Amino acid sequence: MGAIKGAMVDGILTCMWVFSVPLLGVFSSIVAAYVGVEAMSIAGLFITINVAALFMLTFSLIGAAFGGASFNPATTITLYTAGLKPDASLMSMALRFPVQAAGGVVGAMAITEVMPKQHRYVLRGGPSLKVDLHTGAIAEGVLTFFICLALHFVLLKGPRNIVLKVWLLAVATVGLIMAGGKYTGPSMNPAKCLWMGLFEQQARHLGFLLCLLDLPLYRSSFSCFDF
């Protein structure tokens, strides 16, 4: 796949992912209510993990069908640094990142327009700066480091079954989201940080955007050296 075509597919997939992520919370709540469990209970957490795994598996299969398209700049750069994307180049990376960021903005704006009122509460649970700027950037860098470390472990030393691989990644993702909830919320994806930095257009969030774009990408590339 050419660099320009690859960047365009990445942008579309990132747009779809950012659009779909709030629906994960909606579907998890609906399933939890249907089976009669609290959304924040252990059973509710298990439901969330499985719904997240289904989302991730779907997007992974779509990305694979389009020649390895990605919806997370952090995982893209860590796989490239580790040499697991032999068809990628620095030029393709330079093209992919801004297109993925733009796709994230479009997806965020689209979901806010179509989300039903009774479910709009999930939009307030997106990435947000809940601590000072530098603490938030450091926390996001650490979280991104560990999610990329988990990605390498699952890909290189985990089970061969793709469904089990994705489920383990979903467990790691949900666990790190819970750990980082009091710092920056569910991010670990620089594309989603644009929700706060560009969509809300607040100076505090623009600074948040710059730190969360820089440090997670740095940590994601650093995590591959453990392998």
N, C-alpha and C positions, 0 to 999 in steps of 0.2 A: 504494500500500500504506500503511495506517495506521501510525502510529508504534509502537503496541503490537504489532501483528501483525508489523511489520518487525523489532522487537527480538526477538520470539520466534523468528522464522526465523533471525536472526543467531545467537542462542544455540544453536539446534539445529545450524546449520552449523558453528559454532565447536567444539561438542562433537564432531561427526563429524571435523573436521580434526585436533584434538588427539589423538583416538583413532587416527586413521589415520597420523599422521606417523611413529611408530615402525615401522609396517609398511613404510614406504619403505625403511628400512635393511635390513629383513628381505628384502624382494623384491630389492633391489639385490644383496645377498650371494648369494641363491639364483641369480640370473641370472649373476652373475660366476662362481660355482662351476660352473654349467652350461656356460658357454662356455670355462672353463678359464683365467681370468685372476685376478690378485690384486685384491682389493677396493680396495686403496689405490693401485693403479697408474693410469696415465693412461687405460687402457681401462676400468678399474673406475670411474674418475671420470666418464667419458663415459656409462657405464651408469647411474650415479646421477643424472646430469643428465637423462637421458631418462625415467627412472622418475619423478623429481620433476616433470618437465614433464607427464607423463601424469596424475599426481595433481592438479597445479594446474589443468590443463585440465578435468578431471572436475569439480572443485569450482567452477571458474569457470562452467561450463555449468549446474551445479545452482543456483548463486547467481543467474545470469541468468534461469533459469526461474522463480525465486521473486521476481522483481522487483528484482534488484540486491542480494541478500543478501550479507553479507561475513563472513569468518572471521578477520579481522585488524583490531583497533581502530586500529592505526597507519595502515594504508592507507585505512581509512574516513575518518579525520579529515583526512588529507592531500588526499584527493579532494574532501572537503567544502570545505576551505579554498581549494582551487584553483577551486572553482565547477563541478566536474565531476559533482556530485550535486545537481542543481537541485531535486529532490523532497525533499531532506533539510532538516532544521531543527535549531536548537540543542536543542530539546526532544527530537527523535528521537535526536540524538547522546547526550544525557544518559541516555536510556532504553537505548540500545544497549550502551554500554560495560559497565555492571554485568552485563547479561544475557550478553554475550559472555564476561566473566570467569567467571561461574558455569558457563557451558557448557564453558569450558576446564577447570575443576576436575572436572566430571562426566566429561569425556572422558579426563582423566588417570587418574582413579580406575578407570574402566571398563577401560582398556587394561592396567593393572597386574593386574587380576583375571583377564583372559582370555588374556594373552600366554603361550604355551607356554614351559616352563622352558628349552628349548634355545635360545630366542631372547630371553630376558629380559636378556641383556647389552646389547641396544640401548637399554633403558630407562635404563641408566647413562650413556648418551651425551646425555641431555637437557640443558636449561639448568641450569647450576650456576655458582656464584661461585668462580672460580679465582684471583682477585686480591683486593685490598682493595675495600671497598664502593664508595668513590668512583671508583676506577679502573674498576671493573666498570660502574657507572652511566654514566660518560663513554663507555666503549667501546660500550655498548649504544646510547647516543644517537647516536654517530657512525655505527654500522652501520645503525641504523634510518633515519638521514638519507639514507645512500647508497642503501638499497634503495628508499626512497620516491622519490628522485631518479631512479633507474633506472626505476621504475614510470611516472613522468611522461614520461620520455624515450621509452620504448617506446610508451606510449599516444598521445602527441601527435606524435612525430616518427619513430616506428618503422614497420615494415612494416604493411600493411593485413591481411595474413593472420593470423587469430587464433591458429593453431597456431604460427606463427613467433614471434608476440608472446609467447606463453606460454613457448616454448622459450628465448627470450632472457632472460625473467624468471627462468627456472630456472637459467640459466647465472650470472646476477648473484647469485641467492640462494645457490647452492652455493659460489660464489667468496667471498662475504661470510661464510658460515658457516665456511669454512676459515680466513679471516682472523681471525675472532673466536673461534675454537675455544679459544685459550689464555686468553681473558678470561672469557667467559660461556657458551661453547658455542653451539649452534644456537638462537638465539631470534629477535630482531627482530620479535617478536609479543608484546605485553604479556599476551595471554591465556595464552600458554605459560609466562610467568614465574610464574604461580600454581601451577604444578607444584611449584616449590621453596618459594614463599612460604606457601602454604596446605596443600598436600598433605603435605609433610614436617613442617610445623609446628615449625620451628626458628627461634629468635630471629634468628640470623644471616641466615637466608633470608627472614624477614619484612622485615628492613631492605633486603635485596636486592630484594624485591618492590616496596617503595615507591619506591625509586630507579628501577627498571626500568619501572615504570608511568608515572612522571612524565617523565623525560628523553626516552624514545623518542617519546612523544606530542607533546612540545614540538618535537623535531627533525622529526618527520613533518610537522607543520604548517608549519615553517620551510622545508622543502625545496621546497614549491610555489612560493615566490617567485622561484626561479631560472628559472621559466617565465612 
